[in-house]
Amino acid sequence: MSRGQHQSKKLKSLGAALESGALAQVRRILNSDLQAADVAHLLESSPPKERNLLWNLIEDENEGEVLHNLSDELQSWVLNRMSVQEVANAMTDLDTDDVADLLQNLPNTVTQEVLTTMDSQDRARIEAVLSYPEDSAGGLMNTDTVTVRPDITLEVVLRYLRRHRSLPEMTDNLLVVNRHDEFIGILPINKILVSDADTTVREIMSTDIITIRATMEDTGVAQIFERHDLISAPVVDEKSGKLLGRITIDDVVDVIREDADHSLMSMAGLDEDEDTFAPALKTSRRRAIWLGINLMTAFLASAVISIFQGTIDQVVALAVLMPIVASMGGVAGSQTLTLIIRGQAIGHIDSSNVRWLLSREFLVGISNGLLWAIVVACATYFWFSDIKISLIIGAAIIINLIVAVMAGAFLPLWLKRIKVDPALAGSVLLTTITDVVGFFAFLGLAAGFYF
């Protein structure tokens, strides 16, 4: 049986125990049989009543790891139920970056109270991480590193390592620094194992290493890790060159997942940390905001239609065909919008290639506009036997598709320049543009042809 099947079986056993009310069995499964990540997944998959019950059955020494694996919204929900001392105890065995992530979900006053319960060394490390924005390399890094000097031998390095009870997780290399703690290079673990013990660190260390600036955005960090297949990377102060910490692939995977969630949820105007089982009132309040925004854009489109009410009254077929024009523009614009937002997210788009992209999208708009204008015009003629309406809808589709793809290309670039999230605002603005332009072009041309 694979590990995944084994875990699935345990989760089914837990579900059966919950239904039967066997709380002692549930407690044992939660604290002994399941890993922290699986317990966190179970909490996120449970309605509020069961969630409360499950959390109360988790033993104190396991709370920290479970907390670390929860989404931000659920972390806040749990942390707000705990006392300062309980929070401090839960964070005892967590890495520095994980502790910082949890503290960022607490009010500043509570964060300061938790920090005062820690010893001076741990507090200094966590404050160093908290001094950087959460979405930066400094906010991602772990200050728990193993460093060595370049002038010592591998024998000394091995003796030094054996003094540690354990090494930080995902330690694929040791970080080499000088006496001023300035980063010099890395010493891969595999080289230590296969090299002569009398060899010095300087002789076998690697100096052509990618370093991460502490102020770099987390999305930039993720792109570097993906491009170079890194497991870990040193974080340095860009001015002094001093080593501050390191980032590991597990943190980068979290960034990639969060960015993907953000892009998906933002398209619907939702938060990436939206709780699947949040109470109805809380959920409806969040969704109401974007429904209201959409209502305003719908009124704008309706206002355009009302301008040509007389035309529609005279030619009823226009009312039947209007949705086709708007829908074609909406789909074409969404295709371009999604492509550009993705290109921005993975770092493919910059000032050197924007003009080429815009030119390409313009040509795509013309070619698709002509193709589908012919198709729709022919279908309209067979439907209504009116050559005027056929020509009108064909021309309107060409206009709307060109405008749609250009809007889909321009909007993310413009929104990013004014520091607005393109994934959040782009789709709403695009829908407004394609509806308004589509209706205006179609009905405006009809008014010109018939009156």
N, C-alpha and C positions, 0 to 999 in steps of 0.2 A: 504493500500500500504506500503511495507517495505521501510526502509531507502535506500537500494540499488536501488530499482526500482524508488524511488523518485529522487535520484541523476542521474540515467540514463535518466529519463525524462527531467531533467534540461539540461543535456548535449546535448540531441537531440534538445531542444529548442534553445540552444546556436548555434548549427550547422546550424539550419534553419535561425537564425538571421544573422549569418555571411554570409551565401549565399545571403541573401536579402539585405545585406549592412546596416542593422539597428544597427549602432554602439552604439547608446544610450541604446538599449536593451541589447546588448552584454556587455557593461560596467556594467549595473545593475546586470546582471546574474553573471559576474565574481566577483564582489565586495560584493554582498549581498546574492545571492542564493547559490553559491558553496563554499565548504570548501577549504582551502588552498591546501590540498593534491590533491583534484580533479582538481583545477586550474593548479597545477604543472603537473599532468598527462596529462592534455589537451595540455599544452605547449610541453611536450615531444612527444606527438602524432601528432604534427602539422609540416608541411613543413616550411622552413625558412621564407617565405613571411608572412604566417599567424601567425607564432610565433612572429615576430616583431610587428605585429599589436596587437596581444593579450597582449603582455607585456606592450605596451604603454598605454593600457586601464586599467591596474591594478592601483588602487589608492595607494599613498605612504604608508599609514598605513598598507596595506596588503602585501607589497612587501617582508618584512622580512620572514613571515611565508611561503610564496610561494617559496622564495629562499631556505629556509631550506629543503623543500620537493623535490627539483630538484636533478637530478644526478650531479656528480662532473663536468662533461664536460659542462652541461648547466649552472651550477652555474658560472663557469669561464666565459662562454660566456656573461652572464648577468652582472656579476660584472665588467668586463672590459669595459662595456658601461656606467657605473655609475661613478659619481664624488666621491671623498673621503667623502664629507659631506652626499651625498645620501646613500652611503654604511653605514655610521655611523647611520643615521636616521633609516634605514631599520632594523638595529640590536638592536634597543632600547628595544624591548619587548621580545627578544629571550633569552633562557637559555644560561648559560655560555658555555656549551659544544657545543651548536649549533653555537654560535658566533665563537668559536675557529675553528669549521669545515669550516665555510665560509671563515675565514681569511686565512686558510691554502691554499685556492685556489687563493690567491692574491700574487703578488710579495712582497718580504720583505719590500721594501721601502714604498709601499702603505699600507701594514699592520701596519707599524710603524706610518704612518700618521693617520690612522683610530684610533689607540690606543690613540694618543695624544688628540683626540676630546672627549674622555671619562673621567669621573671623576676618581679619584685615586683608589677608592674602586673597581669599575668595572674593571679598567685596571689591577689591581693586581690579581683579580680572573682569568681573561682571560690569563694573562701572565703565571699564575701558570699552567693552562691547556696546553698552547702552549709550555711549557718547556719540555713536554713529547712527544714522537713520536705519530703520528696520530693513528697508529695501536696498541697502548698500552692502558692499563686500565686508566692511567693518562690522555691520550688523549681523552678517552671516558667520563670521569667522569664529573659530574656537581658539582661545589663547593657550590651551593645554598642548604644548609642543615639546619635542625632544630635540635639543640643539647640541652641537659639538663644535669644537674649534678645529681649524684646518691643520694645525701643527702637531696633533696627537696621532698616535698609531692606532690601528684597528684593534690591537689587543687591549689598549686602554678603553676604547669605545665599547668593546664587549663587556669589560669589567663594569663599566658605568651602566650599561643596560641591565646587567644582572642585578644591580642594586634596586631596580624598579620592581614593584610587585606585579605590575602589568604595564603595557604600552597603550597609548591612546588608540582608540579604534581607527581602523583604516590607515595605520602607519605603514606606508609603502617606502618611505625614505626618512632619513634624519636631516634636519636643517642645519646648514653650516653657517656660522656667524663669526665675526671678529670680536675683539674685546670690547668694542663699542656697541655690540648687538646689531651691527649692520649685516644685512643678508648678503652672503657670498655665493652659495650654491647648495646643492643637495647631495647627500650620500645615500644612494639606493641600498635598501636592505639586502638585495640579492648580491651586490658587490661585496658587502661585508662578509657574507657567507662563503664566497668563493675566492677571496683574495688572501694573500699572505698576511699573517698577523702583524708583521713588522712594517707593513706598508703604512704610510701616513695618509690621513684623510685627504690632504691636498693632492696627492698623486692620483687618486681614483675618483674624486668628487666631480660632479657635473656642474658647470658654471653657465652653460647656455640654457637657462631655465626661464620659463614664463612666470612672471610675478604678477600679482593682482594688486592694484592700487586700492587702498582702504575706502576711497570715496567712489569707486566704480559702482554703477547700478547693478543690482543682482541679475538683471536680464543679460547684461554684458558679460558677467561672470559665467552664466549658463552657456552663452555662445562660445566662450573660450574653452570651457570644459568639453563641449560637444565637438568643437572643431579639432581639438588636439587629443581627444580621448584620455583626459586626465582622471586620476583617482583622487589626487589632492594637489593643492597649489598654495605656495606661501603668500601671505598678505603683508605688504610693506607700506611704510609711510612714504608717500611720494616725494616729500621734501628731504627727509633725513636718510632714507633708505633703510631705516631700522625695521627689523622683523617684528610684526605685531601679532601674528597668529597664522592660522592656516584654514583653508576651506576644503571640505571633503565632498565626495560625490553624492553622499546621501543628502546633504543640504541642498545641492544643486538639483537633484531629482525633485525635491520639494518645491523649489522655485519653478521648475518646468511645469510641474503638475498644477501649481497655483496659477501660473500664467495661462495655461490651457483652460482651467476652470473659469478664470476671469473673462477670457475672450468669449467663451460659450455663454456664460450667464449674463454678461454685459449686453450681449445682443438682445436680450429680453428685458434689460433694465433691472437685473437682479444682482445681488451681491454674490461674489464667488464663495463666500462662507455661509450662504443661505442654508439654514437648518431644514432638512427635509421634513422633520416632525415638529417644527415650530408651532406654537399656538395659532389658532385661526385669526385672532385679532391682530397679532403682530405681523403675520404674513399678509393679511389684507391691507394693512396700513402701508407696508412697503410697496406692494404692487399698485396701490391706488395712485401713488405719485406718478408713475409712468403711464398709467391709464389716463390720468389727467392731461399729461403732456401730449399723449396721442390724440386725445379728444380735441385739443386746441388745433393740432395740425389737420385733423379731419374737418373741423369747421372752416379752416382756411381753404381746403380743397372744395368744400361745399359752396363757399362764397364765390369761387371761380365759376362753378357750375351755374349758380344763380344768375350770374351776369348774362348767360346765354339761355335763360329760361324760355324766352320767346322762340328762339331757334329750335329748341328741343320740342316745344309744343307743336311747331309746324312740321318737324321731321322726327317722328317718334322713333325711327330706327336708330337715331343717334344715341338715345338712352340705352338701347340694347347693346350697342357696340362700345360705349365708353369704357367699361371695365377692361376690355381687351388691350386698349392702348396703355392704360395705367399699369396693368399687370405685366405686360411685356417690358416696359421701362423699369419696373421694380425689380424683376428678375435679373435683367442685364446689369443694372446698377449694383445689385447685391453681389453678383459674381466678381465685379471689379473691386468693390469695397473690401470683400473678404480677402482677395488676393493681395491688395496693398497693405491691409492691416497685418496679414501674416508676414509679408516681406519686411515690414517695419519691426515686427517682433523678433525675427531671426536675424536682423541686421543686414538684409540684402539691399535695402534702399538707402541711398544717400544723395547728396547734391549732384554727384557726377553722373548718375543714371536716371534721374527723375524725368528729364526732357525726353529721353528715349522711351520711357514707359508711357508718358502722356501721348506721345506720337503714335505708339503702338495701339493704345486704347482708342484713340480717335479713328484709326483705320479699322479696328475691330467693330466700332460702333457703326461706321458707314457700311461695311460689308454685311454685317448681320442685319442692319436696318433695311438695306436693299433686298436681301434674301426674304426676310419675313414680311416686308411690305408687299412684295409680289404675292406671297402665299395668302396673306390675309385679304388683300384686295381681290384676288380671284375668288376666295371663299365668300366674301361679302357680295360680290356680283351675282354668284349663283344663288345666294340666299335672298337678296332683295331686288335683283335685276335693275340696279341703279348705278350707272357708271360714275356718276358724281360722288356718291358715298364711297365707292370703291377707291377712287383716286384720293379722296379726302383722308380716309383711314390709312391708306398706304403712306401718304406724305406725313401724317401725324406720327406713325410708328417710326419712320426714319428720323424725324426730329427728336422724338422722345428717347430713342435708343442712343443716339449720339450724345444728347444731354445727360442721359443716365450714366453712361460709362465714364464720361468726363467728370461728372459729379462724384461718382464712386472713386475715381482716382484722386481728385483734388481734395475732397473732404478730409480723409485721414491725414494728408500732409498739412493742411491748414489747421486742423484741430490739434495736431501734435505741436505745431509751432506756437499756438496760443495756450499750450499746456492743458488741454482738455483730452480726456481719454477717448481716442477714436472708436474703440469697441463699444463704449457706453453711449456716445452721442451720435455716432455716424449713421446707424441704421434709421434712427428717427428722422434726422435731417434728410437723408436720402429718400425716404418714403414721401416726405413732404414735397421735395423737389420733383420727383417723378410723377406724383399725382397731379400737382399743380401744372407742370409743364405739359403733361399728357392731355389733361382736360382742356387747357387753354389752347393748345395747338389744334386738337381735334375739333372742338366747338368753334374756335376762332376761324379756322379754315371753312367749316360748314357755313358759318354766318356770311363769309365772303362769297361763297359759291351760290348760295340760295337767296341772298337778299342784297 
